[in-house]
Amino acid sequence: MQNSTSVFKLSIIGFGAVGQGVAKVVQNVPQLKVVAIADSKGVALMPDLEDVLARKRAGQPIANSDLTALDVIRTVEHDVVVEVTPTNIDDGEPGLTHVREALKNKRNVVTSNKGPLVAAFSELTHLARTQGVALRYEATVGGAMPIINLIRDTLAGARVLGIRGVLNGTCNYILTRMAEEALDYDQVLSEAQDMGIAEADPTYDVTGIDTACKVVILANAFFDRNATFADVNVTGIDRITQDALQLARQRGFVVKLIGDVQELTVSPKLIPLRHPLNVSGTLNAASILTDTAGEITVAGKGAGSIETASAILSDVLSIMRSRD
Amino acid sequence: MRISMDLELQDTPGQLIYVLTPVSDLGGNVMSVVHHHDKKTFRNTVPVSVIFDVEEHKLEELQKRLEKNGVTVVRIGKMRLRARTHILLIGHIIHTDLRHTIDEIDGTGFAEVQDLSLSMPAIDGPSSAVVTIMATGNEELKKAVEILKDIAQRKDLLVIVPIDESGISGGLSNAE
């Protein structure tokens, strides 16, 4: 066991927007030391963070070794693997292997990657427990908006009866713009793609898949459901018309894509204008119903490089503190 | 107008005809009849609740005919629809026979479609509608919404219902 004055070492596996965000925010914490960064092309060992970030921005390779991401996870001595490769909901790879290997090698894992958790939640949480290490994933749901650690730590002792929320910023942006500017779905989608709010292939967001993954993670984390993606009844926003939103507005409602964790459903719902889940733009919001604390609603930025990195950093720091 | 009437009938078979015939003769439409056999009165009569639609100006005549038939009218109430909700529908609403959808709700006797706004941008494109349903109570409203959802699913319409404000997925039933 290390003592509290020693540095806490981490690797960053995956160096896209989120990975780069992590590299930026860890520089503010002197106790944290990044020992390796892996992108899809190779591994930078003991990287100078400013230099690696500059190279990435310039489109240059960052690798300075022959190691692979798995080599780093298995052989480089460090405390936390930050797994931030892109989400793959088909089989969770390559993230699933990264997380599994990290846990087998008794390394703590912090991830923003939904794939491994949707594919193998109970296997991974069980593995973490038996290995005596932490697996934390605040960044997988709601980006910077605290929800998992909020329930686990701050609301400890309260029984969670239900969780529901606006969990996808892309859908929320599209619905907000359609309603407020009286624009058609296709037009707002193109606009969102231009702005980088929606992917070139928007299917994952607009058909509700992303929200369903978050519902699965929360259901497994707090309702012990052992649910998978197939258990969620999913309806997306791609059939919603601008006319429908105007009609709803005249009756005092907005339409939001709502993930309901207890019901295991994702579907557009009418939300009264003054309802706490009526957040606009790319914001996320979630209401947590508990037996003792009643209903608690949080809102925050659901995506973005630095915002997601902030959630990862909070997981890393809480592991570091629990070791002290 | 929808009327709810509390009556007392003799506890012998065949009494209901004395109620239904006058209603029908005056152009009324009976929605629901409930016998309260468990609440028999000391006069040996059985309370019966009847819900029907009839034109308001015929109500007085109806009451006379019922009393002539020996039916005791205990209470006449213009039925109040207390619970209300709005539902969005998106799809080929017109092509799929809107009338039928409304009739099924109105036919329940406890709920009715009060308002419907339709927006139809192009003849071959999807239409959007907001339907306002009123019912005698929350349970009845829930049933009416389920009926609408069922029809919509068969007709491949997207149904968007309000978020349940009584709590999260019924979770409040366990909580204070």
Interface residues (C-beta under 8 A of the other chain):
Chain A: L161 G162 I163 R164 T235 R239 I240 T241 D243 A244 Q246 L247 A248 Q250 R251 F253 V255 I258 D260 Q262 E263 S267 P268 K269 L270 I271 P272 H275 L277 S287 L289 D291 G294 E295
Chain B: H86 I87 L88 I90 G91 S117 S119 P121 P126 S127 S128 A129 V130 T132 L158 I160 V161 P162 I163 E165 G167 I168 S169 G171 L172 N174 A175
